[in-house]
């Protein structure tokens, strides 16, 4: 090997190493920002339950759904930017505005439309959580626990949970 090849090899190696270090630093900063965002207190409140148990459900009976309610308790309009789910077997709909919005699904698994729903002070909406017990195929039996997340423009989030015992 000649000297020029060795020098180029070192430059490439240190360039890749530098990008790896820079990427880790950027990832840590992004995680810290996200943690700060999710710790913001929501002005939306869940009315009633934030968790629901479907009990035992059968795959042969298909999808099940449950509504959760939210209300704007602040004195200003709230913009709901996102509604997301924790798994592709779950979808969610935003009800009670001018139209039924959704389906909203798990981020990163295809297009998830923005919710972009303004909730005025004192107004309420429903979040309909829909679970498809067939989404995981025959191996998807047993206890499941899933979540639906509602995120405001400020980054504050509400979380709704449900569980079910899936049988064939």
GUFI-722121 format. One record per residue (C-alpha): residue in three letters; x, y, z; residue number from 1. Coordinates in pm, 1 decimal. Example, Ala and Ser with C-alpha at 12.3 -4.5 7.8 and 13.67 -1.06 7.14 Angstrom:
residues 2
<node><rest>ALA</rest><u>1230.0</u><v>-450.0</v><w>780.0</w><nr>1</nr></node>
<node><rest>SER</rest><u>1367.0</u><v>-106.0</v><w>714.0</w><nr>2</nr></node>
This chain:
residues 168
<node><rest>UNK</rest><u>0.0</u><v>0.0</v><w>0.0</w><nr>1</nr></node>
<node><rest>UNK</rest><u>121.6</u><v>340.0</v><w>-76.6</w><nr>2</nr></node>
<node><rest>UNK</rest><u>122.0</u><v>639.1</v><w>155.6</w><nr>3</nr></node>
<node><rest>UNK</rest><u>-163.5</u><v>814.2</v><w>-30.5</w><nr>4</nr></node>
<node><rest>UNK</rest><u>-401.1</u><v>517.3</v><w>19.0</w><nr>5</nr></node>
<node><rest>UNK</rest><u>-323.5</u><v>501.6</v><w>392.3</w><nr>6</nr></node>
<node><rest>UNK</rest><u>-386.4</u><v>874.3</v><w>435.8</w><nr>7</nr></node>
<node><rest>UNK</rest><u>-717.1</u><v>855.2</v><w>247.1</w><nr>8</nr></node>
<node><rest>UNK</rest><u>-816.6</u><v>553.7</v><w>460.0</w><nr>9</nr></node>
<node><rest>UNK</rest><u>-748.2</u><v>747.9</v><w>782.1</w><nr>10</nr></node>
<node><rest>UNK</rest><u>-945.0</u><v>1048.7</v><w>658.1</w><nr>11</nr></node>
<node><rest>UNK</rest><u>-1244.4</u><v>831.2</v><w>566.2</w><nr>12</nr></node>
<node><rest>UNK</rest><u>-1226.2</u><v>642.0</v><w>898.7</w><nr>13</nr></node>
<node><rest>UNK</rest><u>-1211.5</u><v>958.5</v><w>1110.1</w><nr>14</nr></node>
<node><rest>UNK</rest><u>-1481.5</u><v>1122.5</v><w>896.7</w><nr>15</nr></node>
<node><rest>UNK</rest><u>-1719.2</u><v>830.8</v><w>960.3</w><nr>16</nr></node>
<node><rest>UNK</rest><u>-1623.4</u><v>823.4</v><w>1328.7</w><nr>17</nr></node>
<node><rest>UNK</rest><u>-1688.7</u><v>1199.3</v><w>1356.8</w><nr>18</nr></node>
<node><rest>UNK</rest><u>-2033.7</u><v>1162.3</v><w>1198.5</w><nr>19</nr></node>
<node><rest>UNK</rest><u>-2116.6</u><v>882.5</v><w>1443.4</w><nr>20</nr></node>
<node><rest>UNK</rest><u>-2022.3</u><v>1098.4</v><w>1742.8</w><nr>21</nr></node>
<node><rest>UNK</rest><u>-2212.7</u><v>1397.5</v><w>1601.5</w><nr>22</nr></node>
<node><rest>UNK</rest><u>-2519.8</u><v>1178.0</v><w>1535.0</w><nr>23</nr></node>
<node><rest>UNK</rest><u>-2522.1</u><v>1043.7</v><w>1891.4</w><nr>24</nr></node>
<node><rest>UNK</rest><u>-2500.7</u><v>1395.8</v><w>2029.5</w><nr>25</nr></node>
<node><rest>UNK</rest><u>-2787.4</u><v>1514.6</v><w>1807.9</w><nr>26</nr></node>
<node><rest>UNK</rest><u>-2995.3</u><v>1210.3</v><w>1905.5</w><nr>27</nr></node>
<node><rest>UNK</rest><u>-2942.5</u><v>1278.0</v><w>2277.7</w><nr>28</nr></node>
<node><rest>UNK</rest><u>-3045.6</u><v>1643.6</v><w>2231.2</w><nr>29</nr></node>
<node><rest>UNK</rest><u>-3358.7</u><v>1537.8</v><w>2041.8</w><nr>30</nr></node>
<node><rest>UNK</rest><u>-3450.5</u><v>1287.2</v><w>2314.2</w><nr>31</nr></node>
<node><rest>UNK</rest><u>-3404.5</u><v>1555.2</v><w>2581.7</w><nr>32</nr></node>
<node><rest>UNK</rest><u>-3625.2</u><v>1798.2</v><w>2386.0</w><nr>33</nr></node>
<node><rest>UNK</rest><u>-3893.6</u><v>1531.3</v><w>2338.9</w><nr>34</nr></node>
<node><rest>UNK</rest><u>-3887.0</u><v>1450.4</v><w>2711.3</w><nr>35</nr></node>
<node><rest>UNK</rest><u>-3932.4</u><v>1818.5</v><w>2794.3</w><nr>36</nr></node>
<node><rest>UNK</rest><u>-4221.9</u><v>1842.5</v><w>2546.3</w><nr>37</nr></node>
<node><rest>UNK</rest><u>-4406.0</u><v>1541.6</v><w>2684.4</w><nr>38</nr></node>
<node><rest>UNK</rest><u>-4376.7</u><v>1670.3</v><w>3041.0</w><nr>39</nr></node>
<node><rest>UNK</rest><u>-4581.0</u><v>1978.7</v><w>2951.5</w><nr>40</nr></node>
<node><rest>UNK</rest><u>-4913.2</u><v>1975.0</v><w>3135.5</w><nr>41</nr></node>
<node><rest>UNK</rest><u>-5209.6</u><v>1943.5</v><w>2904.5</w><nr>42</nr></node>
<node><rest>UNK</rest><u>-5492.8</u><v>2195.7</v><w>2906.2</w><nr>43</nr></node>
<node><rest>UNK</rest><u>-5718.0</u><v>1920.9</v><w>2778.2</w><nr>44</nr></node>
<node><rest>UNK</rest><u>-5859.1</u><v>1693.8</v><w>3041.6</w><nr>45</nr></node>
<node><rest>UNK</rest><u>-5995.9</u><v>1346.8</v><w>3009.7</w><nr>46</nr></node>
<node><rest>UNK</rest><u>-6358.5</u><v>1337.3</v><w>3111.3</w><nr>47</nr></node>
<node><rest>UNK</rest><u>-6430.7</u><v>1005.1</v><w>3274.5</w><nr>48</nr></node>
<node><rest>UNK</rest><u>-6193.5</u><v>718.1</v><w>3223.4</w><nr>49</nr></node>
<node><rest>UNK</rest><u>-5848.8</u><v>712.0</v><w>3070.2</w><nr>50</nr></node>
<node><rest>UNK</rest><u>-5836.0</u><v>331.2</v><w>3070.0</w><nr>51</nr></node>
<node><rest>UNK</rest><u>-6083.8</u><v>69.9</v><w>2952.0</w><nr>52</nr></node>
<node><rest>UNK</rest><u>-6096.9</u><v>-309.5</v><w>2970.8</w><nr>53</nr></node>
<node><rest>UNK</rest><u>-6277.4</u><v>-481.9</v><w>2683.0</w><nr>54</nr></node>
<node><rest>UNK</rest><u>-6262.3</u><v>-804.7</v><w>2880.8</w><nr>55</nr></node>
<node><rest>UNK</rest><u>-6255.6</u><v>-1120.8</v><w>2669.9</w><nr>56</nr></node>
<node><rest>UNK</rest><u>-6306.1</u><v>-1063.0</v><w>2298.6</w><nr>57</nr></node>
<node><rest>UNK</rest><u>-6305.6</u><v>-1311.7</v><w>2013.3</w><nr>58</nr></node>
<node><rest>UNK</rest><u>-6106.5</u><v>-1271.9</v><w>1692.6</w><nr>59</nr></node>
<node><rest>UNK</rest><u>-6402.5</u><v>-1411.4</v><w>1498.8</w><nr>60</nr></node>
<node><rest>UNK</rest><u>-6620.9</u><v>-1117.3</v><w>1608.9</w><nr>61</nr></node>
<node><rest>UNK</rest><u>-6383.9</u><v>-859.8</v><w>1455.7</w><nr>62</nr></node>
<node><rest>UNK</rest><u>-6304.6</u><v>-505.9</v><w>1563.6</w><nr>63</nr></node>
<node><rest>UNK</rest><u>-6411.4</u><v>-349.1</v><w>1892.4</w><nr>64</nr></node>
<node><rest>UNK</rest><u>-6417.8</u><v>19.3</v><w>1981.5</w><nr>65</nr></node>
<node><rest>UNK</rest><u>-6450.9</u><v>245.9</v><w>2281.7</w><nr>66</nr></node>
<node><rest>UNK</rest><u>-6489.5</u><v>625.9</v><w>2306.7</w><nr>67</nr></node>
<node><rest>UNK</rest><u>-6283.1</u><v>840.2</v><w>2542.8</w><nr>68</nr></node>
<node><rest>UNK</rest><u>-6383.6</u><v>1202.4</v><w>2608.9</w><nr>69</nr></node>
<node><rest>UNK</rest><u>-6168.4</u><v>1514.4</v><w>2630.8</w><nr>70</nr></node>
<node><rest>UNK</rest><u>-6262.5</u><v>1872.2</v><w>2723.9</w><nr>71</nr></node>
<node><rest>UNK</rest><u>-6078.3</u><v>2201.1</v><w>2687.5</w><nr>72</nr></node>
<node><rest>UNK</rest><u>-6071.2</u><v>2343.3</v><w>3041.4</w><nr>73</nr></node>
<node><rest>UNK</rest><u>-5854.0</u><v>2641.1</v><w>2953.3</w><nr>74</nr></node>
<node><rest>UNK</rest><u>-5966.3</u><v>2990.7</v><w>2855.1</w><nr>75</nr></node>
<node><rest>UNK</rest><u>-5802.8</u><v>2972.5</v><w>2511.6</w><nr>76</nr></node>
<node><rest>UNK</rest><u>-5842.2</u><v>2761.3</v><w>2199.0</w><nr>77</nr></node>
<node><rest>UNK</rest><u>-5638.8</u><v>2440.4</v><w>2193.0</w><nr>78</nr></node>
<node><rest>UNK</rest><u>-5504.3</u><v>2297.6</v><w>1868.9</w><nr>79</nr></node>
<node><rest>UNK</rest><u>-5484.7</u><v>1919.1</v><w>1871.1</w><nr>80</nr></node>
<node><rest>UNK</rest><u>-5199.1</u><v>1847.0</v><w>1629.5</w><nr>81</nr></node>
<node><rest>UNK</rest><u>-5167.7</u><v>1469.2</v><w>1651.2</w><nr>82</nr></node>
<node><rest>UNK</rest><u>-5359.3</u><v>1159.6</v><w>1744.6</w><nr>83</nr></node>
<node><rest>UNK</rest><u>-5140.8</u><v>847.0</v><w>1740.4</w><nr>84</nr></node>
<node><rest>UNK</rest><u>-5165.8</u><v>485.2</v><w>1848.3</w><nr>85</nr></node>
<node><rest>UNK</rest><u>-4915.7</u><v>246.4</v><w>2002.2</w><nr>86</nr></node>
<node><rest>UNK</rest><u>-4967.0</u><v>-38.5</v><w>1752.8</w><nr>87</nr></node>
<node><rest>UNK</rest><u>-5085.4</u><v>-94.4</v><w>1396.1</w><nr>88</nr></node>
<node><rest>UNK</rest><u>-5369.6</u><v>-310.3</v><w>1531.1</w><nr>89</nr></node>
<node><rest>UNK</rest><u>-5519.3</u><v>7.2</v><w>1677.0</w><nr>90</nr></node>
<node><rest>UNK</rest><u>-5666.6</u><v>307.7</v><w>1502.3</w><nr>91</nr></node>
<node><rest>UNK</rest><u>-5830.3</u><v>617.5</v><w>1644.2</w><nr>92</nr></node>
<node><rest>UNK</rest><u>-6083.9</u><v>871.9</v><w>1528.1</w><nr>93</nr></node>
<node><rest>UNK</rest><u>-6150.9</u><v>1225.8</v><w>1648.8</w><nr>94</nr></node>
<node><rest>UNK</rest><u>-6526.1</u><v>1285.4</v><w>1681.4</w><nr>95</nr></node>
<node><rest>UNK</rest><u>-6743.7</u><v>1578.9</v><w>1774.1</w><nr>96</nr></node>
<node><rest>UNK</rest><u>-6608.9</u><v>1853.3</v><w>1553.7</w><nr>97</nr></node>
<node><rest>UNK</rest><u>-6732.7</u><v>1946.9</v><w>1209.1</w><nr>98</nr></node>
<node><rest>UNK</rest><u>-6634.7</u><v>1603.9</v><w>1077.2</w><nr>99</nr></node>
<node><rest>UNK</rest><u>-6506.7</u><v>1263.0</v><w>1182.6</w><nr>100</nr></node>
<node><rest>UNK</rest><u>-6128.4</u><v>1277.3</v><w>1147.5</w><nr>101</nr></node>
<node><rest>UNK</rest><u>-5899.9</u><v>979.2</v><w>1103.3</w><nr>102</nr></node>
<node><rest>UNK</rest><u>-5809.2</u><v>705.7</v><w>1098.9</w><nr>103</nr></node>
<node><rest>UNK</rest><u>-5503.0</u><v>789.4</v><w>1302.8</w><nr>104</nr></node>
<node><rest>UNK</rest><u>-5248.8</u><v>511.6</v><w>1347.7</w><nr>105</nr></node>
<node><rest>UNK</rest><u>-4903.7</u><v>429.5</v><w>1477.5</w><nr>106</nr></node>
<node><rest>UNK</rest><u>-4638.3</u><v>677.5</v><w>1357.5</w><nr>107</nr></node>
<node><rest>UNK</rest><u>-4369.6</u><v>544.5</v><w>1127.4</w><nr>108</nr></node>
<node><rest>UNK</rest><u>-4594.8</u><v>278.5</v><w>978.8</w><nr>109</nr></node>
<node><rest>UNK</rest><u>-4738.1</u><v>472.6</v><w>685.1</w><nr>110</nr></node>
<node><rest>UNK</rest><u>-4905.1</u><v>809.6</v><w>653.7</w><nr>111</nr></node>
<node><rest>UNK</rest><u>-5068.6</u><v>944.8</v><w>968.7</w><nr>112</nr></node>
<node><rest>UNK</rest><u>-5273.8</u><v>1256.6</v><w>890.0</w><nr>113</nr></node>
<node><rest>UNK</rest><u>-5244.6</u><v>1557.6</v><w>1118.1</w><nr>114</nr></node>
<node><rest>UNK</rest><u>-5546.3</u><v>1603.9</v><w>1343.8</w><nr>115</nr></node>
<node><rest>UNK</rest><u>-5543.9</u><v>1985.6</v><w>1323.3</w><nr>116</nr></node>
<node><rest>UNK</rest><u>-5856.8</u><v>2016.1</v><w>1537.6</w><nr>117</nr></node>
<node><rest>UNK</rest><u>-5927.4</u><v>2337.2</v><w>1728.0</w><nr>118</nr></node>
<node><rest>UNK</rest><u>-6115.4</u><v>2283.1</v><w>2053.5</w><nr>119</nr></node>
<node><rest>UNK</rest><u>-6259.5</u><v>2602.2</v><w>2195.6</w><nr>120</nr></node>
<node><rest>UNK</rest><u>-6282.7</u><v>2667.3</v><w>2573.1</w><nr>121</nr></node>
<node><rest>UNK</rest><u>-6545.9</u><v>2443.7</v><w>2730.0</w><nr>122</nr></node>
<node><rest>UNK</rest><u>-6586.4</u><v>2228.2</v><w>2417.1</w><nr>123</nr></node>
<node><rest>UNK</rest><u>-6546.9</u><v>1851.4</v><w>2418.5</w><nr>124</nr></node>
<node><rest>UNK</rest><u>-6447.5</u><v>1585.6</v><w>2167.5</w><nr>125</nr></node>
<node><rest>UNK</rest><u>-6439.9</u><v>1209.7</v><w>2168.8</w><nr>126</nr></node>
<node><rest>UNK</rest><u>-6147.3</u><v>991.6</v><w>2077.5</w><nr>127</nr></node>
<node><rest>UNK</rest><u>-6273.8</u><v>659.6</v><w>1945.5</w><nr>128</nr></node>
<node><rest>UNK</rest><u>-6017.6</u><v>382.6</v><w>1995.4</w><nr>129</nr></node>
<node><rest>UNK</rest><u>-6066.9</u><v>90.8</v><w>1753.8</w><nr>130</nr></node>
<node><rest>UNK</rest><u>-5885.9</u><v>-238.6</v><w>1811.3</w><nr>131</nr></node>
<node><rest>UNK</rest><u>-5861.2</u><v>-510.6</v><w>1546.6</w><nr>132</nr></node>
<node><rest>UNK</rest><u>-5787.6</u><v>-844.2</v><w>1720.3</w><nr>133</nr></node>
<node><rest>UNK</rest><u>-5713.2</u><v>-1003.2</v><w>1379.5</w><nr>134</nr></node>
<node><rest>UNK</rest><u>-5428.4</u><v>-762.8</v><w>1296.8</w><nr>135</nr></node>
<node><rest>UNK</rest><u>-5163.3</u><v>-991.7</v><w>1446.6</w><nr>136</nr></node>
<node><rest>UNK</rest><u>-5302.5</u><v>-1311.5</v><w>1293.3</w><nr>137</nr></node>
<node><rest>UNK</rest><u>-5360.4</u><v>-1639.6</v><w>1475.7</w><nr>138</nr></node>
<node><rest>UNK</rest><u>-5061.7</u><v>-1578.1</v><w>1704.0</w><nr>139</nr></node>
<node><rest>UNK</rest><u>-5225.1</u><v>-1260.9</v><w>1839.2</w><nr>140</nr></node>
<node><rest>UNK</rest><u>-5421.1</u><v>-1430.1</v><w>2117.9</w><nr>141</nr></node>
<node><rest>UNK</rest><u>-5379.2</u><v>-1353.8</v><w>2486.2</w><nr>142</nr></node>
<node><rest>UNK</rest><u>-5365.8</u><v>-1032.8</v><w>2684.0</w><nr>143</nr></node>
<node><rest>UNK</rest><u>-5309.1</u><v>-710.6</v><w>2489.9</w><nr>144</nr></node>
<node><rest>UNK</rest><u>-5261.5</u><v>-355.3</v><w>2613.8</w><nr>145</nr></node>
<node><rest>UNK</rest><u>-5263.5</u><v>-61.3</v><w>2373.2</w><nr>146</nr></node>
<node><rest>UNK</rest><u>-5263.2</u><v>318.7</v><w>2388.9</w><nr>147</nr></node>
<node><rest>UNK</rest><u>-5393.9</u><v>620.3</v><w>2201.3</w><nr>148</nr></node>
<node><rest>UNK</rest><u>-5209.7</u><v>951.6</v><w>2236.9</w><nr>149</nr></node>
<node><rest>UNK</rest><u>-5358.4</u><v>1298.5</v><w>2183.5</w><nr>150</nr></node>
<node><rest>UNK</rest><u>-5099.2</u><v>1574.1</v><w>2140.4</w><nr>151</nr></node>
<node><rest>UNK</rest><u>-5156.0</u><v>1948.1</v><w>2156.9</w><nr>152</nr></node>
<node><rest>UNK</rest><u>-4963.3</u><v>2207.1</v><w>1959.7</w><nr>153</nr></node>
<node><rest>UNK</rest><u>-4762.0</u><v>2282.6</v><w>2277.4</w><nr>154</nr></node>
<node><rest>UNK</rest><u>-4640.1</u><v>1920.9</v><w>2286.4</w><nr>155</nr></node>
<node><rest>UNK</rest><u>-4853.0</u><v>1828.4</v><w>2588.4</w><nr>156</nr></node>
<node><rest>UNK</rest><u>-5003.7</u><v>1480.9</v><w>2558.2</w><nr>157</nr></node>
<node><rest>UNK</rest><u>-5294.3</u><v>1283.8</v><w>2694.8</w><nr>158</nr></node>
<node><rest>UNK</rest><u>-5278.1</u><v>906.2</v><w>2696.6</w><nr>159</nr></node>
<node><rest>UNK</rest><u>-5571.8</u><v>666.5</v><w>2682.8</w><nr>160</nr></node>
<node><rest>UNK</rest><u>-5520.7</u><v>295.9</v><w>2743.5</w><nr>161</nr></node>
<node><rest>UNK</rest><u>-5722.2</u><v>-16.3</v><w>2685.8</w><nr>162</nr></node>
<node><rest>UNK</rest><u>-5668.9</u><v>-385.0</v><w>2730.7</w><nr>163</nr></node>
<node><rest>UNK</rest><u>-5838.2</u><v>-704.5</v><w>2620.9</w><nr>164</nr></node>
<node><rest>UNK</rest><u>-5804.5</u><v>-1079.0</v><w>2646.6</w><nr>165</nr></node>
<node><rest>UNK</rest><u>-5808.8</u><v>-1201.8</v><w>2284.5</w><nr>166</nr></node>
<node><rest>UNK</rest><u>-5939.4</u><v>-1550.9</v><w>2207.9</w><nr>167</nr></node>
<node><rest>UNK</rest><u>-5964.2</u><v>-1724.2</v><w>1867.3</w><nr>168</nr></node>
